[in-house]
């Protein structure tokens, strides 16, 4: 059985990497693990929590995950622009997961803040997703 969390992550990465509007803002810099000396701005997969969401007849999972938007000099404005593009992209995307079906994907909250003593900014998008296991 394939992990619903891993399949969701794969689908998210693929979706974020092929969007033209997002590409213009971050030049394909979407990371699970940030390379040394990565250019700003970029998007990372943040924390991910997975809970059992099974019913009496079907196996399922609830996923709470974050997408983090990092920026420096061009600041908060660019963070908000990137967050807006991602929010609209995920509203209209039909993510396909191998071995699982995504039944629900909703933005729970967003946040933008100064992150360090230099000129760093962080945007956070927290999502809730529900998946059903198709192999059960």
C-alpha positions as CSV (number, residue, x, y, z in Angstrom):
1,X,0.0,0.0,0.0
2,X,1.3,3.4,-0.9
3,X,1.5,6.1,1.7
4,X,-1.3,8.7,1.3
5,X,1.0,11.4,2.7
6,X,3.8,10.7,0.3
7,X,1.4,10.5,-2.7
8,X,-0.2,13.9,-1.6
9,X,3.3,15.4,-1.4
10,X,4.2,14.1,-4.8
11,X,1.0,15.5,-6.3
12,X,1.5,18.9,-4.6
13,X,5.1,19.2,-5.8
14,X,4.2,18.3,-9.4
15,X,1.3,20.8,-9.3
16,X,3.4,23.7,-8.0
17,X,6.3,23.0,-10.4
18,X,4.2,23.2,-13.6
19,X,2.1,26.3,-13.0
20,X,3.2,29.2,-15.2
21,X,2.1,32.1,-12.9
22,X,4.0,30.5,-10.0
23,X,7.0,29.8,-12.3
24,X,7.2,33.6,-13.2
25,X,7.5,34.4,-9.4
26,X,9.8,31.7,-8.2
27,X,11.5,30.2,-11.3
28,X,10.7,26.6,-10.3
29,X,12.2,26.9,-6.8
30,X,9.8,24.5,-5.0
31,X,11.7,22.3,-2.5
32,X,11.2,19.5,-0.1
33,X,14.7,20.0,1.1
34,X,16.3,23.4,0.4
35,X,19.7,23.3,-1.4
36,X,22.6,25.3,0.0
37,X,22.6,28.9,-1.2
38,X,19.2,28.6,-2.8
39,X,18.0,31.8,-4.4
40,X,15.0,33.7,-3.0
41,X,12.0,33.6,-3.3
42,X,11.2,29.9,-3.0
43,X,8.5,27.5,-1.6
44,X,9.1,24.6,0.7
45,X,6.9,21.8,2.0
46,X,6.5,22.5,5.7
47,X,5.2,20.3,8.5
48,X,2.8,17.5,7.7
49,X,0.5,15.7,10.2
50,X,-1.6,12.7,9.2
51,X,-4.5,11.3,11.2
52,X,-6.7,8.3,10.7
53,X,-10.0,9.3,9.1
54,X,-11.4,5.9,8.4
55,X,-15.1,5.0,8.6
56,X,-16.7,1.6,9.2
57,X,-16.5,0.9,5.5
58,X,-13.6,2.9,4.1
59,X,-10.0,3.7,5.0
60,X,-9.0,7.3,4.9
61,X,-6.6,9.9,6.2
62,X,-6.8,13.5,7.3
63,X,-3.7,15.6,6.4
64,X,-2.7,18.9,7.9
65,X,0.2,20.4,6.1
66,X,1.9,23.7,5.4
67,X,3.5,25.3,2.4
68,X,6.1,27.9,3.4
69,X,7.1,30.8,1.1
70,X,10.5,32.4,1.8
71,X,11.8,35.7,0.6
72,X,14.4,38.3,1.3
73,X,14.8,41.8,-0.2
74,X,11.6,42.2,-2.2
75,X,9.8,41.3,1.0
76,X,6.3,40.9,2.1
77,X,4.7,42.1,-1.1
78,X,6.2,39.2,-3.1
79,X,5.3,36.7,-0.3
80,X,1.7,37.8,-0.6
81,X,1.7,37.5,-4.4
82,X,3.1,34.0,-4.2
83,X,0.7,33.0,-1.6
84,X,-2.2,34.3,-3.7
85,X,-1.1,32.3,-6.8
86,X,-0.7,29.1,-4.8
87,X,-4.1,29.6,-3.1
88,X,-5.9,30.0,-6.5
89,X,-3.9,27.2,-8.0
90,X,-4.9,24.7,-5.4
91,X,-8.5,25.8,-5.4
92,X,-8.9,24.8,-9.0
93,X,-6.4,21.8,-9.2
94,X,-7.5,18.2,-9.3
95,X,-4.6,16.5,-7.7
96,X,-4.2,12.9,-8.7
97,X,-2.8,10.5,-6.1
98,X,-1.7,6.9,-6.9
99,X,-3.7,4.5,-4.8
100,X,-5.7,7.2,-3.1
101,X,-8.4,9.7,-3.9
102,X,-8.3,13.3,-2.7
103,X,-11.8,14.0,-1.4
104,X,-11.2,17.4,0.1
105,X,-8.5,20.1,0.1
106,X,-9.1,23.4,1.9
107,X,-7.0,26.3,3.0
108,X,-7.3,26.7,6.8
109,X,-5.2,29.8,7.3
110,X,-2.5,32.0,5.9
111,X,0.2,34.1,7.6
112,X,3.0,36.4,6.5
113,X,5.6,37.8,8.9
114,X,9.1,39.1,9.2
115,X,11.2,36.1,10.0
116,X,14.7,37.1,11.1
117,X,16.9,40.0,12.1
118,X,18.0,40.5,8.5
119,X,15.5,41.1,5.7
120,X,13.7,37.7,5.7
121,X,10.0,37.1,5.2
122,X,8.0,34.0,5.6
123,X,4.5,33.2,4.3
124,X,2.7,30.1,5.6
125,X,-0.3,28.4,4.0
126,X,-1.9,25.7,6.1
127,X,-4.1,23.2,4.4
128,X,-6.4,20.4,5.4
129,X,-6.8,17.5,3.0
130,X,-8.8,14.2,3.3
131,X,-7.9,11.2,1.3
132,X,-9.5,7.8,0.7
133,X,-7.6,4.6,0.2
134,X,-8.5,3.0,-3.1
135,X,-6.9,-0.4,-2.4
136,X,-9.2,-1.2,0.5
